[in-house]
Amino acid sequence: MTRAELDVLQSRDLPGEVRLFCQAVCDPDVKVRPLVTVTSTGLDGPGKKPGPNITPEPEWVERPKG
């Protein structure tokens, strides 16, 4: 897990409960269930397509146990 993801999850008291899509690498056969969708937030769209690499350079930390 990256420090950036952990910081966001800690700010919402969610470490060990969920992961952020933008930070999780998924293979084609992985199933995910989004908790927040564009429709549920009222946003205009999902945002830009993620790049092939994590930016800025990630600082890796131990993932909390759930």
VOPA-721764 format. One record per atom (N, C-alpha, C): residue number from 0; residue in one letter; atom name; x, y negated, z negated. Coordinates in Angstrom, 1 decimal, decimal comma. Last residue first. Layout:
BEGIN
NUM  a  CA  X  Y  Z
...
! end
This chain:
BEGIN
65  g  N  -7,2  6,0  -8,3
65  g  CA  -8,6  5,7  -8,5
65  g  C  -9,4  6,6  -9,3
64  k  N  -4,0  4,5  -8,9
64  k  CA  -4,8  5,8  -8,9
64  k  C  -6,3  5,4  -9,1
63  p  N  -2,5  2,1  -6,7
63  p  CA  -3,2  2,5  -8,0
63  p  C  -4,0  3,7  -7,8
62  r  N  0,4  2,6  -4,9
62  r  CA  -1,0  2,4  -4,8
62  r  C  -1,6  2,9  -6,2
61  e  N  3,4  0,7  -5,2
61  e  CA  2,7  1,9  -5,5
61  e  C  1,2  1,7  -5,6
60  v  N  4,2  -1,3  -2,3
60  v  CA  4,1  -1,1  -3,8
60  v  C  3,3  0,2  -4,0
59  w  N  6,1  -3,0  0,2
59  w  CA  5,4  -1,8  -0,2
59  w  C  5,4  -1,7  -1,8
58  e  N  5,6  -5,8  2,0
58  e  CA  6,3  -5,4  0,7
58  e  C  5,5  -4,2  0,2
57  p  N  5,8  -6,2  5,6
57  p  CA  5,1  -5,7  4,3
57  p  C  6,1  -5,5  3,2
56  e  N  6,1  -9,1  7,4
56  e  CA  6,8  -7,9  7,0
56  e  C  6,2  -7,4  5,7
55  p  N  2,8  -10,5  7,9
55  p  CA  4,2  -10,6  7,9
55  p  C  4,8  -9,2  7,4
54  t  N  1,9  -7,7  9,9
54  t  CA  2,6  -9,0  9,8
54  t  C  2,0  -9,8  8,6
53  i  N  2,2  -4,4  11,0
53  i  CA  1,8  -5,3  9,9
53  i  C  2,6  -6,6  9,9
52  n  N  1,6  -3,8  14,5
52  n  CA  2,4  -3,8  13,3
52  n  C  1,8  -4,7  12,3
51  p  N  -0,2  -4,2  16,6
51  p  CA  0,3  -2,9  16,4
51  p  C  1,1  -2,7  15,1
50  g  N  -2,9  -6,4  15,4
50  g  CA  -1,7  -6,1  16,1
50  g  C  -1,2  -4,7  15,8
49  p  N  -6,5  -6,4  15,6
49  p  CA  -5,3  -6,2  14,9
49  p  C  -4,1  -5,9  15,8
48  k  N  -8,3  -8,9  17,3
48  k  CA  -7,9  -7,5  17,3
48  k  C  -6,6  -7,4  16,5
47  k  N  -10,0  -11,5  15,3
47  k  CA  -9,1  -11,0  16,4
47  k  C  -8,7  -9,6  16,2
46  g  N  -13,4  -11,1  14,2
46  g  CA  -12,1  -11,7  14,2
46  g  C  -11,2  -11,1  15,3
45  p  N  -16,1  -10,2  14,5
45  p  CA  -15,1  -9,5  13,6
45  p  C  -13,7  -10,1  13,5
44  g  N  -18,3  -13,1  14,4
44  g  CA  -17,7  -12,0  15,0
44  g  C  -16,7  -11,3  14,0
43  d  N  -19,7  -14,9  12,8
43  d  CA  -19,9  -14,9  14,3
43  d  C  -19,3  -13,7  15,0
42  l  N  -21,2  -13,6  9,8
42  l  CA  -20,1  -14,2  10,5
42  l  C  -20,4  -14,1  12,0
41  g  N  -23,0  -12,3  8,1
41  g  CA  -23,5  -13,5  8,8
41  g  C  -22,4  -14,2  9,6
40  t  N  -22,4  -10,1  6,7
40  t  CA  -21,8  -11,3  6,2
40  t  C  -22,4  -12,5  6,9
39  s  N  -23,6  -7,9  7,9
39  s  CA  -24,0  -8,2  6,5
39  s  C  -23,4  -9,5  6,0
38  t  N  -22,4  -8,0  10,5
38  t  CA  -23,8  -8,3  10,3
38  t  C  -24,2  -8,7  8,9
37  v  N  -19,8  -7,3  9,9
37  v  CA  -20,1  -8,6  10,4
37  v  C  -21,5  -9,0  10,2
36  t  N  -19,8  -5,5  6,7
36  t  CA  -19,8  -5,6  8,1
36  t  C  -20,1  -7,0  8,6
35  v  N  -18,5  -3,7  4,0
35  v  CA  -18,9  -5,1  4,5
35  v  C  -18,8  -5,1  6,0
34  l  N  -17,8  -1,1  3,9
34  l  CA  -18,7  -1,6  2,9
34  l  C  -19,2  -3,0  3,2
33  p  N  -17,4  1,4  6,4
33  p  CA  -17,2  0,0  6,0
33  p  C  -18,3  -0,4  4,9
32  r  N  -16,0  4,4  6,2
32  r  CA  -17,3  3,8  6,0
32  r  C  -17,1  2,4  5,5
31  v  N  -14,2  6,6  8,4
31  v  CA  -14,2  5,4  7,5
31  v  C  -15,7  5,0  7,4
30  k  N  -12,4  9,4  9,3
30  k  CA  -13,7  8,8  9,2
30  k  C  -13,6  7,7  8,1
29  v  N  -9,9  10,2  11,7
29  v  CA  -10,2  9,7  10,3
29  v  C  -11,6  9,1  10,3
28  d  N  -8,9  10,9  14,2
28  d  CA  -9,9  11,8  13,5
28  d  C  -10,2  11,4  12,1
27  p  N  -7,0  8,9  15,0
27  p  CA  -8,3  9,0  15,7
27  p  C  -9,3  9,9  14,9
26  d  N  -5,7  7,5  11,9
26  d  CA  -5,5  8,3  13,1
26  d  C  -6,9  8,5  13,7
25  c  N  -5,1  4,3  10,6
25  c  CA  -6,0  5,4  10,7
25  c  C  -5,7  6,2  12,0
24  v  N  -3,6  2,3  8,1
24  v  CA  -3,4  3,0  9,4
24  v  C  -4,3  4,2  9,5
23  a  N  -5,0  -0,4  6,5
23  a  CA  -4,9  1,0  6,5
23  a  C  -4,7  1,5  7,9
22  q  N  -5,4  -3,1  6,5
22  q  CA  -4,1  -2,7  5,9
22  q  C  -4,0  -1,2  6,0
21  c  N  -7,9  -3,7  7,3
21  c  CA  -6,9  -4,4  8,0
21  c  C  -5,5  -3,9  7,5
20  f  N  -9,5  -2,3  5,5
20  f  CA  -9,3  -1,8  6,9
20  f  C  -8,1  -2,4  7,5
19  l  N  -8,5  -1,8  2,2
19  l  CA  -8,8  -2,8  3,2
19  l  C  -8,6  -2,2  4,6
18  r  N  -10,0  0,5  0,0
18  r  CA  -8,9  0,1  0,8
18  r  C  -9,4  -1,0  1,8
17  v  N  -11,2  1,0  -3,4
17  v  CA  -11,4  0,8  -2,0
17  v  C  -10,1  0,5  -1,3
16  e  N  -10,3  1,7  -6,0
16  e  CA  -11,7  1,9  -5,6
16  e  C  -11,9  1,9  -4,1
15  g  N  -7,7  0,9  -6,6
15  g  CA  -8,0  2,3  -6,8
15  g  C  -9,5  2,6  -6,4
14  p  N  -8,8  -2,4  -7,3
14  p  CA  -7,7  -1,5  -7,1
14  p  C  -8,1  -0,1  -7,4
13  l  N  -10,8  -4,4  -7,7
13  l  CA  -11,1  -3,2  -6,9
13  l  C  -9,9  -2,2  -6,7
12  d  N  -11,1  -7,1  -8,5
12  d  CA  -11,2  -6,0  -9,5
12  d  C  -11,5  -4,7  -8,8
11  r  N  -10,4  -9,0  -6,8
11  r  CA  -11,8  -8,6  -6,8
11  r  C  -12,1  -7,4  -7,7
10  s  N  -7,7  -9,3  -7,0
10  s  CA  -8,5  -10,5  -7,2
10  s  C  -10,0  -10,2  -7,2
9  q  N  -6,9  -6,8  -6,4
9  q  CA  -6,8  -7,2  -7,8
9  q  C  -7,7  -8,4  -8,0
8  l  N  -7,2  -6,9  -3,6
8  l  CA  -8,0  -6,0  -4,3
8  l  C  -8,0  -6,3  -5,8
7  v  N  -5,2  -8,8  -2,9
7  v  CA  -6,6  -9,1  -2,6
7  v  C  -7,5  -8,2  -3,4
6  d  N  -2,9  -7,5  -3,9
6  d  CA  -3,3  -8,8  -4,4
6  d  C  -4,7  -9,1  -4,2
5  l  N  -2,9  -5,2  -2,3
5  l  CA  -3,0  -5,0  -3,7
5  l  C  -3,5  -6,4  -4,3
4  e  N  -2,3  -6,4  0,2
4  e  CA  -3,6  -5,7  0,0
4  e  C  -3,9  -5,6  -1,5
3  a  N  0,3  -7,5  -0,3
3  a  CA  -0,8  -8,4  0,1
3  a  C  -2,2  -7,7  -0,1
2  r  N  1,8  -5,2  -0,9
2  r  CA  1,6  -6,2  -1,9
2  r  C  0,4  -7,1  -1,6
1  t  N  0,5  -2,3  0,7
1  t  CA  1,3  -3,5  0,7
1  t  C  0,9  -4,4  -0,5
0  m  N  0,9  1,2  0,0
0  m  CA  0,0  0,0  0,0
0  m  C  0,9  -1,2  0,0
! end
